[in-house]
Amino acid sequence: MSFHYYKDTLPSGLRVVTLETPHLHSAMVTVYVRVGSRHETQASSGASHLLEHLFFRGSRAFPNSVRMNASVEAVGGNLNGVTTRDLSYYYTPVHPDGVPVALDVLGDMLSRPLLKDLALEKSIVLEEMLDEVDDRGEDVDVENLAKRLRFGDHPLGLKIAGTSESVKRLRLDQLKAHFARHYVTGNLVVAVAGPVKRAAVVARARRAFRFLPRGPPVSEELAPPPPKGPRLHFVEQDDPQTQFRLSFPSVPEPHPDFTPVSLLRRILDDGLSSRLPYNVVERRGLAYSVGATVEAFQDAGAFEIDGASAPHKVAQTVREVLRTLRSLRAGHIAKEELERARTRFRMSVESQQDSVADLTGWFAGDELFHPPVHFEERCRRVEAVTKADLVRLANTYLSDERLLAVAVGPRSSRAPLRKLLKRPGLSPR
C-alpha cells in the first residue's frame, strides 16, 4: 500500500482523517458533513443546498467571496462544494504547502459563516433549478423522478435543491437553525490527503475548526420498504429523445451483498465490450449510450440503468436491456466475464491510490456513516464472489417485482413503454 491512513478524534469530537501519500505531488482538503435533503422536511426542503451556497459568501475571517477564494487560489486551490441527499462536502485541491491555508478557510467558512446576501443567493439557486424542469415548471429530471417513485413522501424523495416554492419560502432563521443542528463537531469529518504529515494536519485542523460548536452526529429517519413493481412513471415532454431509468431497489453499502452487487454492475457496464453497451449500442444501434450504476445510502440502495433513445426505439431499447438482465438471471455468465470484472475492480482500486480526491472520498466520506473498508479488504471480498453469488443476486434484486421505471419524452413513447412494462418478463426463459 502506497499511503498511510490515520484517523484522530479531537477532544471536541471532530474527526480528522489524514492520508499520507509521499509518492504524490498534490494535496486535497475536504470536509464532509452528514447533512443533505434527507435531513429536511417539506417546509425546509432545499435548506442544505442553500446553506452550501451561502457559505461561499463570506465568513468572519474571510468576509467576502473574493477574499475567501483568492486566499485558496493563491496556494493553487479551487474552492467548491456539493450537496447530495445524505451528505454535503466542501473541498479544494491544493499545493501541499497550501494545506494550512485551505484548512483555515474551510474551518472559518463552516464555523463562522456570515450567511449574507440571502435574496441574491436564492435567485441563483432558482436559476440553477431551471435545468430540472420544463417550461410548465414540471420536473423532468429522471433522478428526481426515480427517487420520488422509490421513496414517496420520505425525505429521500425530496429534491436536493428543493422546489421553487420551498426555496422562496425559506427564512434566515430556518437556515440558521439548520446550520446550528448539523454543523457541529460530531457531524463533520475533516480529511487531508497528500504528501503531508499527520501531526501537522491534526494540529492545524484543531486550530482551524476551534470555533465549531460541539455536538453529536445526526441520525436519519429509516428509508421505507420499496413499493411493489413493476411500475412506470412517465412525464410527457416535447423532446427528440426519450430518457429512461430502470431502478431496482437493492442493498445499502454495509450489507454483505453490496460487493457482489457492485461486481454484477461491472459485468453489465464496465466498458464498451461489456453486456449493456455491446447489446444495446454496439450490436443493435438502439441508443447512443446506456449505463448501469449502483447507488447506496446507509439504509437503502439501488441498481439503476439509464439510457435515452429516439421515441420510436425506446420500447425496443428497454426490451433489450430487460433481455440482457434476464440472461444474468438465467445464469449466462462466462468465467471470463467474472474474471474481467474482478481484474478491472483491482485495477480501479490501485489507481485510486494515486488520486487524493478518491482517497478522501473513500476513507473520510465513509467515516461519516461507518468505519471505512480498506483496499485490501475490498479486494478480498471481490475475489470471494462466485458465479453462483451473481446469479442469486440477479434473481433476488433484478426482478419484475422490484422494477421501478421512469421516463421523460414525447407522448408517442408512452403507450409502448406501458405495454412492455406491464409484463417485463425478467424471469428466465
Stockholm file with secondary structure:
# STOCKHOLM 1.0

chainA/1-429         MSFHYYKDTLPSGLRVVTLETPHLHSAMVTVYVRVGSRHETQASSGASHLLEHLFFRGSRAFPNSVRMNASVEAVGGNLNGVTTRDLSYYYTPVHPDGVPVALDVLGDMLSRPLLKDLALEKSIVLEEMLDEVDDRGEDVDVENLAKRLRFGDHPLGLKIAGTSESVKRLRLDQLKAHFARHYVTGNLVVAVAGPVKRAAVVARARRAFRFLPRGPPVSEELAPPPPKGPRLHFVEQDDPQTQFRLSFPSVPEPHPDFTPVSLLRRILDDGLSSRLPYNVVERRGLAYSVGATVEAFQDAGAFEIDGASAPHKVAQTVREVLRTLRSLRAGHIAKEELERARTRFRMSVESQQDSVADLTGWFAGDELFHPPVHFEERCRRVEAVTKADLVRLANTYLSDERLLAVAVGPRSSRAPLRKLLKRPGLSPR
#=GR chainA/1-429 SS CCSEEEEEECTTSCEEEEEECTTCSCEEEEEEESCSGGGCCTTTTTHHHHHHHHHTTCBSSSCSHHHHHHHHHTTTCCCEEEECSSCEEEEEEECGGGHHHHHHHHHHHHHSBCCCCHHHHHHHHHHHGGGGBCTTSCBCCHHHHHHHHHHTTSGGGSCTTCCHHHHHHCCHHHHHHHHHHHSSGGGEEEEEEESCCHHHHHHHHHHHTTTSCCCCCCCCCCCCCCCCSCEEEEEECCCSSEEEEEEEECCCTTSTTHHHHHHHHHHHSSSTTSHHIIIIIITTCCCSCEEEEEEECSSCEEEEEEEEECGGGHHHHHHHHHHHHHHHHTTCCCHHHHHHHHHHHHHHHHHHTTCHHHHHIIIIIHHTTSCCCCHHHHHHHHHHCCHHHHHHHHHHHSSGGGCEEEEEECGGGHHHHHHHHHSCCCSCC
#=GC SS_cons         CCSEEEEEECTTSCEEEEEECTTCSCEEEEEEESCSGGGCCTTTTTHHHHHHHHHTTCBSSSCSHHHHHHHHHTTTCCCEEEECSSCEEEEEEECGGGHHHHHHHHHHHHHSBCCCCHHHHHHHHHHHGGGGBCTTSCBCCHHHHHHHHHHTTSGGGSCTTCCHHHHHHCCHHHHHHHHHHHSSGGGEEEEEEESCCHHHHHHHHHHHTTTSCCCCCCCCCCCCCCCCSCEEEEEECCCSSEEEEEEEECCCTTSTTHHHHHHHHHHHSSSTTSHHIIIIIITTCCCSCEEEEEEECSSCEEEEEEEEECGGGHHHHHHHHHHHHHHHHTTCCCHHHHHHHHHHHHHHHHHHTTCHHHHHIIIIIHHTTSCCCCHHHHHHHHHHCCHHHHHHHHHHHSSGGGCEEEEEECGGGHHHHHHHHHSCCCSCC
//
